[in-house]
Amino acid sequence: MKKQNGIIGAGIITAIAASLCCLTPVLALLAGTSGVAASFSWLEPIRPYLIGITILTIGFAWYQKIKIRPVKKDDCGCETVGKKKFVHTKTFIGIVTVFAILMMAFPYYSKIFYPQTAKETVITGDAVLKIAEVKIKGMTCAACEEHVKFEVTKLPGIITSEVSYINRNAMITFDTMKTNIKAIELAVNKTGYKVTDIKLK
């Protein structure tokens, strides 16, 4: 039983570790500590291995639970039936399995935890619009995109912001009369991801 608990524990830990790179930006937003968002982005390259370990450990836990075991008998040859602890039941392994699946799939639905970043920006006659391509290091998933977008959109004069972790950049249209490149760079760096280059288009 201790062996099975260890296997289940390993499955939970690897499932959480597999989602940390995308879970951290959401937790940082909720906690109001934006700068720690990129803390676990270094885990992204090993994420497939963590997912593999999770699947193997949870699968092995199920195998241990459903395999046929010899019936225990007492001194008189009668079968002994003892009450199982909840952590040794199929229900518990089922709950752990669902939790692991939710953790591993977190990058695909993490966007729902971010508030809507759309805001109404009034473009006046004296507005001078520019488009900046901001190269960003450290983004690994959709949660990273949303975190950067959330911080940049808080600036005055931002018209649009499209962030892509795949392209490792953000395309930001802004009014130079209300904000500037330096403010945009500071907003991105505040998330914990790093601006590596900015080009005006």
Legacy VTK file of the C-alpha trace (Angstrom):
# vtk DataFile Version 3.0
C-alpha trace
ASCII
DATASET POLYDATA
POINTS 201 float
0.000 0.000 0.000
2.862 2.375 0.816
4.352 1.609 -2.599
1.034 2.469 -4.268
0.750 5.726 -2.314
4.269 6.638 -3.456
3.374 5.932 -7.083
0.210 8.046 -6.855
2.158 10.840 -5.139
4.760 10.792 -7.918
1.975 11.029 -10.508
0.462 14.071 -8.792
3.845 15.814 -8.461
4.831 15.264 -12.111
1.372 16.384 -13.317
1.697 19.635 -11.346
5.292 20.112 -12.533
4.158 19.589 -16.149
1.730 22.510 -15.813
3.807 24.855 -13.620
5.174 26.842 -16.554
1.603 27.786 -17.497
0.028 27.672 -14.036
2.458 30.213 -12.554
1.328 33.210 -14.696
-2.286 32.649 -13.607
-1.304 32.322 -9.938
0.901 35.421 -10.270
-2.013 37.407 -11.685
-4.376 36.252 -8.927
-1.784 37.004 -6.234
-0.886 40.373 -7.745
2.788 39.388 -8.052
3.229 39.806 -11.770
7.020 39.502 -11.790
7.070 35.796 -10.865
5.062 34.764 -13.935
8.100 33.473 -15.811
9.655 31.668 -12.822
9.009 28.164 -14.142
9.334 28.762 -17.888
12.553 26.681 -17.754
10.327 23.600 -17.282
8.784 23.890 -20.756
11.480 21.866 -22.616
11.042 18.905 -20.230
7.238 19.121 -20.129
6.731 16.155 -22.535
8.884 13.980 -20.259
6.934 15.048 -17.169
3.670 14.205 -18.943
5.102 10.809 -19.906
6.153 10.087 -16.321
2.706 11.135 -15.073
0.941 8.799 -17.499
3.257 5.907 -16.596
2.903 6.361 -12.835
-0.885 6.783 -12.901
-1.167 3.818 -15.297
0.978 1.685 -12.998
-1.153 2.718 -9.992
-4.257 1.515 -11.879
-2.501 -1.725 -12.795
-1.583 -2.317 -9.146
-5.180 -1.633 -8.107
-6.972 -3.867 -10.627
-4.586 -6.807 -10.858
-5.815 -10.040 -9.237
-4.338 -10.621 -5.787
-4.383 -13.847 -3.756
-7.206 -13.951 -1.185
-5.982 -13.556 2.383
-7.159 -16.212 4.846
-6.959 -16.428 8.614
-5.852 -19.441 10.747
-9.140 -21.301 10.216
-8.970 -20.900 6.439
-11.715 -18.232 6.311
-11.352 -15.228 4.003
-10.468 -12.022 5.815
-12.183 -8.865 4.669
-10.824 -5.594 6.029
-12.124 -2.102 5.416
-9.890 -0.213 2.963
-8.748 3.331 3.602
-10.102 5.843 1.098
-6.593 6.476 -0.317
-6.415 2.774 -1.253
-9.659 2.758 -3.262
-10.339 2.985 -6.994
-12.353 6.146 -6.306
-9.258 7.894 -4.965
-7.128 6.807 -7.932
-9.943 8.012 -10.209
-9.892 11.454 -8.545
-6.092 11.599 -8.881
-6.360 10.598 -12.561
-8.883 13.381 -13.308
-6.705 15.894 -11.420
-3.615 14.810 -13.386
-5.470 15.166 -16.705
-6.692 18.664 -15.739
-3.141 19.694 -14.779
-1.557 18.330 -17.962
-4.201 20.025 -20.135
-3.968 23.360 -18.278
-2.085 25.220 -21.055
-5.021 24.642 -23.410
-7.646 26.289 -21.197
-5.576 28.698 -19.076
-6.895 31.744 -20.991
-10.253 31.534 -19.210
-8.650 32.679 -15.943
-7.600 36.048 -17.334
-9.943 39.046 -17.307
-11.011 40.458 -20.654
-8.306 42.870 -21.790
-10.487 44.724 -24.300
-10.859 48.400 -23.478
-12.250 51.327 -25.354
-9.458 53.581 -26.584
-10.425 56.955 -27.976
-8.287 58.025 -30.924
-8.165 61.812 -31.031
-7.202 64.041 -33.965
-3.714 64.648 -32.585
-2.996 60.925 -32.112
0.188 59.562 -33.663
-0.167 55.803 -34.085
2.793 53.471 -34.291
3.138 49.695 -34.433
5.887 48.095 -32.387
7.082 44.533 -32.778
8.366 43.496 -29.369
10.518 40.358 -29.244
9.983 38.546 -25.926
12.003 35.780 -24.300
10.510 33.219 -21.905
6.897 32.755 -23.083
5.879 29.099 -23.339
2.070 28.910 -23.641
-1.227 30.767 -24.029
-1.164 31.777 -20.352
2.108 33.633 -20.993
0.497 35.460 -23.918
-2.458 36.532 -21.817
-0.228 37.707 -18.982
1.832 39.938 -21.280
-1.297 41.241 -23.010
-2.931 41.983 -19.650
0.020 44.095 -18.465
0.531 45.964 -21.755
-3.162 46.772 -22.158
-3.146 48.544 -18.780
-1.009 51.292 -20.336
-2.786 54.398 -21.677
-2.836 54.753 -25.441
-2.666 51.061 -26.332
-4.924 50.499 -29.340
-4.292 46.782 -29.993
-1.928 44.124 -28.693
-1.455 40.722 -30.273
0.907 38.428 -28.378
2.268 35.107 -29.687
4.359 32.693 -27.659
5.014 30.684 -30.845
6.509 33.713 -32.642
7.983 34.965 -29.345
6.689 38.455 -29.969
3.954 41.019 -29.456
2.585 43.350 -32.125
1.404 46.476 -30.320
-0.361 49.459 -31.867
-0.139 52.505 -29.622
-0.628 56.250 -29.540
2.775 57.928 -29.095
1.046 60.937 -27.529
-0.063 58.784 -24.588
2.637 56.138 -24.160
6.059 55.193 -25.491
8.359 52.270 -26.253
10.065 52.468 -22.860
6.742 52.140 -21.000
5.801 49.124 -23.149
9.178 47.500 -22.486
8.799 48.052 -18.728
5.268 46.580 -18.784
6.485 43.420 -20.539
9.539 43.047 -18.292
7.273 43.452 -15.258
5.742 40.061 -16.081
9.085 38.305 -15.659
9.497 37.698 -19.393
12.243 39.704 -21.076
12.148 42.072 -24.018
15.046 41.226 -26.325
14.316 43.682 -29.162
11.785 46.312 -30.251
11.228 47.472 -33.821
8.866 50.219 -34.948
6.934 49.518 -38.129
LINES 1 202
201 0 1 2 3 4 5 6 7 8 9 10 11 12 13 14 15 16 17 18 19 20 21 22 23 24 25 26 27 28 29 30 31 32 33 34 35 36 37 38 39 40 41 42 43 44 45 46 47 48 49 50 51 52 53 54 55 56 57 58 59 60 61 62 63 64 65 66 67 68 69 70 71 72 73 74 75 76 77 78 79 80 81 82 83 84 85 86 87 88 89 90 91 92 93 94 95 96 97 98 99 100 101 102 103 104 105 106 107 108 109 110 111 112 113 114 115 116 117 118 119 120 121 122 123 124 125 126 127 128 129 130 131 132 133 134 135 136 137 138 139 140 141 142 143 144 145 146 147 148 149 150 151 152 153 154 155 156 157 158 159 160 161 162 163 164 165 166 167 168 169 170 171 172 173 174 175 176 177 178 179 180 181 182 183 184 185 186 187 188 189 190 191 192 193 194 195 196 197 198 199 200
